């Protein structure tokens, strides 16, 4: 059984190597790819259809006809960042697509942090502290930091409205 899986892997991996790869033309004015084609496998050969309908089987032939491989580069998005618009660039014979990385605003960060605390719980905590049933120091000493952060974020969101 193990030998069968190894044999299947040896046969299938090379045929999947170009599967799903896209080649596109490049618009210098808009800095955008267009007329993208997906590489297909026919009778054991990878084929790329050119804009004029001609079928080629090599990357060099596609490049010579103005089609370039489209590659996606995933940016690293930090804790307080989000993905923005797509950006494209042509370098050599490859078009690269990636996303802008945008820093979150303080309000966006507060909205995420405040999700830990339901609005009803926020108003309950607010009532307890404003009426003196519990002091701010008692809350700080006895409540997990995550809840304190959520309360403070919720308070900032409420005061900004």
Secondary structure as GFF3:
##gff-version 3
##sequence-region A 1 161
A	DSSP	alpha_helix	2	16	.	.	.	ID=ss1
A	DSSP	beta_strand	22	27	.	.	.	ID=ss2
A	DSSP	beta_strand	32	38	.	.	.	ID=ss3
A	DSSP	beta_strand	40	42	.	.	.	ID=ss4
A	DSSP	beta_strand	45	49	.	.	.	ID=ss5
A	DSSP	beta_strand	55	56	.	.	.	ID=ss6
A	DSSP	alpha_helix	59	64	.	.	.	ID=ss7
A	DSSP	beta_strand	68	72	.	.	.	ID=ss8
A	DSSP	beta_strand	81	91	.	.	.	ID=ss9
A	DSSP	beta_strand	94	103	.	.	.	ID=ss10
A	DSSP	alpha_helix	106	114	.	.	.	ID=ss11
A	DSSP	alpha_helix	119	130	.	.	.	ID=ss12
A	DSSP	alpha_helix	136	142	.	.	.	ID=ss13
A	DSSP	alpha_helix	145	159	.	.	.	ID=ss14
###
